[in-house]
Amino acid sequence: MLLKRKTLCTFEFILKETFMKQKHIFILLLLLITIILIACLTQKKTPIQQTDVTTTELPTSTSGIEIPAGNSDLQIVEHPGFTLAYSEEHEQAAWVAYELTAEEVAGTASRTDRFLEDPAIRTGSATDNDYKGSGYDRGHLAPAADMKWSVEAMSASFYFSNMSPQRPSFNRGIWKRAEEQVRDWALHYDAVYVTTGPVLNKIIAHIGNNKVSVPAYYYKTVLDKKMEKTIAMLIPNEGSKAELQSFCISVDSLEALTGLDFFQRLPDEEEKRLESTCTHESWTWTR
């Protein structure tokens, strides 16, 4: 009988010891989980870095001299060969910018003619359905012929983020001549810095389910390689047989119209001198 009691007491002691150990382990586990939860809740999330016009950093693939400032609601996107600033409101780029060299003009990549939605646009770009049956061309801002130096650049030039609704008589006429003139300047001056875009505060219509804006005017600004002269052209979205020189305005005037600051990385005094007047006579015209 005494042996049984001793055995029972020993068993009860072992149970109590085991329970206390498990209790301590449970408490430690609970404490560890609490610490982990507190750490997770208080840890700061690393924000996703998005490049837009308001950032001070410029894309690394360009010199930066051709990138304008202004319009804080735009998404900056770098593609092979050019940089663009996309306006979700108007479903097109407010501007495209790039350096064009004589060597690039002599490229041999073929046109793809494959118009694609731009996967880089966070909100989604315009689509082919927006343009179908609209009566407007899918007009390039950065011309495909300026991207012949690279298969990738040529392909990227057909993204809808680089398209704008243009009247056929404009796209295939005066606008084509302006594009050719810029390429001739790249050959003549070895390289030029180009910024092109629609005037998005002068809209005449909207097309498609995405309400793509149809601009009344388009512009080009060009700075020669030596940064000795600039020129700006403002052309209505309509056919014209007029001389290209007749569409020249000062860069300052274009800035006042668009709200953009072109060639803003030039020294202030140099920028003021180059942009204050229309100096079309200092450029060599071939078109």
Secondary structure, 3 states (H helix, E strand, C coil): CHHHHHHHHHHHHHHHHHHHHHHHHHHHHHHHHHHHHHHHHHCCCCCCCCCECCCCCCCCCCCCCCCCECCCCCEEEEECCEEEEEECCCCEEEEEEEEEEHHHHCCCCCCCCCCECCCCCCCCCCCHHHHCCCCCEEEECCCHHHHCCCHHHHHHCCEHHHEEEECHHHHHHHHHHHHHHHHHHHHHCCEEEEEEEECCCCEEEEECCCCEEEECEEEEEEEECCCCCEEEEEEECCCCCCCHHHHEECHHHHHHHHCCECCCCCCHHHHHHHHCCCCHHHCCCCC
